[in-house]
Amino acid sequence: MIDKIMRFHLTYGLDRVVLQMGFGGVPHAEHLAAIERLGTEVAPVVRREVERRAGAAA
C-alpha cells in the first residue's frame, strides 16, 4: 500500500489520497482493524516520505 501511494505521488504529484473500503462480506471488526492499520502504519510512513522528498527538492 505504501509503495502504491508513493508511486502515484511521484508519478502524478498527488498529495491527497481517498480510500474507499466496503467489500461485501468482510466483518466490521476487520474493516476497523484495516482503518487502524492505515492510520498507524501506512499514513505515518507516507507523510514522512513525502515531507522528506519535499525537503530534498527545496
C-alpha positions in Angstrom: 0.0 0.0 0.0 2.8 2.4 0.9 4.6 1.7 -2.4 1.4 2.2 -4.4 0.6 5.5 -2.7 4.2 6.8 -3.2 4.2 5.7 -6.8 1.1 7.8 -7.5 2.6 10.7 -5.6 5.9 10.5 -7.6 4.2 9.9 -10.9 1.3 12.4 -10.8 2.3 14.7 -8.0 -0.7 13.8 -5.9 -0.8 15.0 -2.3 -4.1 13.6 -1.3 -5.4 10.0 -1.1 -9.0 9.0 -0.8 -9.6 5.4 0.1 -12.9 3.6 -0.1 -13.5 0.5 1.9 -16.6 -1.6 1.9 -16.1 -5.0 0.5 -19.2 -7.1 0.9 -18.9 -9.9 3.4 -15.9 -8.5 5.3 -16.8 -8.3 9.0 -17.0 -4.9 10.6 -14.1 -5.7 13.0 -11.8 -6.4 10.0 -12.7 -3.0 8.5 -11.9 -1.3 11.8 -8.6 -3.1 12.0 -7.7 -2.1 8.4 -8.6 1.5 9.2 -6.4 1.5 12.3 -3.6 0.0 10.4 -3.8 2.6 7.7 -3.6 5.3 10.4 -0.8 3.8 12.4 1.4 2.1 9.9 0.7 3.4 6.4 -0.1 7.1 6.8 2.9 8.0 9.0 5.4 6.4 6.6 3.8 8.1 3.6 3.8 11.5 5.4 7.4 11.2 6.4 8.5 10.1 2.9 6.6 12.9 1.2 8.0 15.5 3.6 11.5 14.1 3.2 11.3 14.3 -0.6 9.8 17.8 -0.5 12.7 19.0 1.7 15.2 17.4 -0.6 13.7 19.1 -3.6 13.8 22.6 -1.9 
